[in-house]
Structures are given as structure tokens and as C-alpha cells.
Amino acid sequence: MFKHILKLIKVQGEGNAWVFTELLIVFILLWWSVDMFLMQGVVALQPEGFSVENVCKVTLAARPATSPAYVRYEEGSDEMVKNYLRVIERLRTHPDVEAVTYCQPHSVPYNYANNSRMYWNDTISAANGLVYDVTPDYFRVFDIHTADGGSPEQLAAALADGWVVSRTLEEKLVGKGSLQGKRLALNKGDSTTYRVNGISAPVKKQGFDLLRPVAFMPLAEKDIYAFNEHDLALMQICFRLRPGIKGSSDYAASFKKEMKQSLTAGNFWLADVQYFPDIRRRFLENSMEVNMHRMSVAVNVFLLVNVFLAVIGAFWFRVNRRRGELGLRMAVGSTRRDIRLLVSGEGLLILTITAIPALLVCLNLAHADFLNTEVMKVTFGRLLVDSLLTWGILAGIIMLATWYPSRKASRLEPVEALHYE
């Protein structure tokens, strides 16, 4: 059967030329599209490295100086910061609260604020990464674990007198090596260095983001005494609920109502309490990355539909044009199963032959860096999966395109087939 099909393709060479050309172009485009889909899938399935379930965010506001109730402090007084810390302490002692953290606005997930720096392992090895200024309880609140699966408490202890870096930043600086116990500088050749006391699991900034290189820097209580009232009001306060307490939007609203008076101190007052999964949902609905992801999916689906229609149209027309030949085969003894196998096998063999030059083009595209390497390096396994999926998709479309017309042709009566001939 194989040799017979090969002879048929060779005999119909001129007639099959346009089919080969169409499949060549379609295979290359679909191969690139499949790779893009796979990389998006890999990013979407990567764990975020943190959890916002049962986490709430507290927003404080500060009274303006024009307010009649504005509290004025004596020059040099630290009462303003003490009032801020009183709010944190009252929040920490609430029976439903397990842990509380306060941090800079750029240090929480699901927001557009970013702060990044270059980190130097030596005078040669450097990498750009995000800066997270946080308190030790940050790891408990967002349930961030060590790279080897250790508890958030280990990272909290590590941050007390040094830095914690994400595994992604560690890989950028030392590859498969370890930064544990080493010192990093913020400027090339700087004599001031900071000890890395812990390595966290890889973390993202948001859901469909790539894993980001991050350095967690300790935000000590003494550091915030240099802040003004406006800076303190912008600080992000987050808390995790104790096990057994179920967080929700309703819980956040109830908590705000309950703590309205307690979380007021000096010029600080409670503006809002939000459930973090709600923040996540709203952020992702309007996120540029998510919108780009949706657009990419739409473009790829549009391409796939066009590929489907083009291939089906080509093979449908090709089989219908040969109805007389197929009917004549029936007349001389071929079974209906033989006809269907012949047509389907011919289509799959044409696809396989076309795949050889198409894959050569695809490999050259990969060599020329047309593929995304931020998510995954271009490896033999990745190229193999792309190629097999592309072949499989086109094989399925060809089987569908040849099934109905070959079935119809196989039901031709011998007399009608001879009439065609």
C-alpha cells in the first residue's frame, strides 16, 4: 500500500505541487504558532511562588493639614511614626489575624509599581532584579517558601540580618551554583556588600508574568522613622487570617466596620480593607499582560481556523476531483475501506514528505532566535514537541478533510463510476 501511494503521488506530481506548497507554508506558520501557545501555557502553569488566599490589604489615609482635626506634632517628635506603629500593633493583636506586614508599594503583588536595581556578585557577574523592601512577616503573610520547600519562618529569620533573594535571581548570577552565605553589592566594585541569608522559591509579580529575579531587603522599624506622614500612608499593610477563618469580600467589609475606630491614631485613619483575591481579579481584568495574552490567543485561534479551512478546502477539492478514479477502483474490486485508507494515507504521506523541508525552515528560524527564549531555552525536546504537535494537528485536519469525500466516493455505484471515466 505504501509503495502504491508513493507511486500515485509521483504520477500526480504536477497536480500535487500546489498542495505541497500550501502545506509547506501552513506547516511553518502553525509550527511557530504552536510554540507560542506552548510557551504561554508554560508561563500560565508556573506557580506564582506566593499565595493571596485569606490575605487582606489595609489602606490608611492621612488627614490633610487643612483639616480642623489635623494633629500637629512638635518639631523633631517621633509621635507620628509611633501612631503608625500603634495601628500595626492593634491589627496584629486582632484575634483573627495570624501575621501582619508593611512594605513599600512596589513590594506587593498585583500592582503596577516597580523598583529594580543591578545586583553584583563580583566585578563581572551582575543581574537586574526587582527590589522588595519588606518586614520579616512578609513571607508569612504571602506564604513564600524557601527554594528547597522550607517554611516561611526560615525566610523571616534569614531577613532579620541580611537579604533573601529569589531562586531566579540566584540562577541569573551563579547558574546552578548557590548564593547562600555570599555577599552582593549594589554597584560594581562597591565595598559595601550585603549578605544573602536565604533563597526563596521563584516568584512572579502577577499571574501571567514571567518568574522575576527579586531581592528581598529588610525594612526595619528604625528605617520608617525617616518617612513623612504621606510616605507612611502609602505603605502597603497586609495581613493573613488565622487557619479556620475564611476570608472573603464580605469579611473585609465587616472587618473594616469593626476596626474603623481601633485603626485610627493621630492623623491616620482607616480608609479601606480589601480582600486580596478581589485585588488580583480586578488587576488581571485590566492588566496589559493579560490583554496581550488574550490578543495573542485570538490571533493564534484565527490563524488555526484559517489553516483548518485552507487544508480542508484543498483536500476536499482534490478528493472530489478524483471521484471517477475512486469509483472505478470500486468497480474493479477495491472495498470501501480500501478507498478510505488510500485517500487518507495519501494525504498523510504528502504531509510527511512536506514536513521535511518545512522542519528545515523551522530549525533555521529557531537558530535565528525567532523563538521566545525568556520562558525556556530552545532545546531538542522543545523543538520535537513543537514538530510532533504541528504534524498531529495537520494530520487530524487532513483526516477530517478526506473522510467525508472519500466516504462519498466509496459509495459510488460501479455504473456511475464508469460513466465518470
Disulfide bonds with the S-S distance in Angstrom:
none
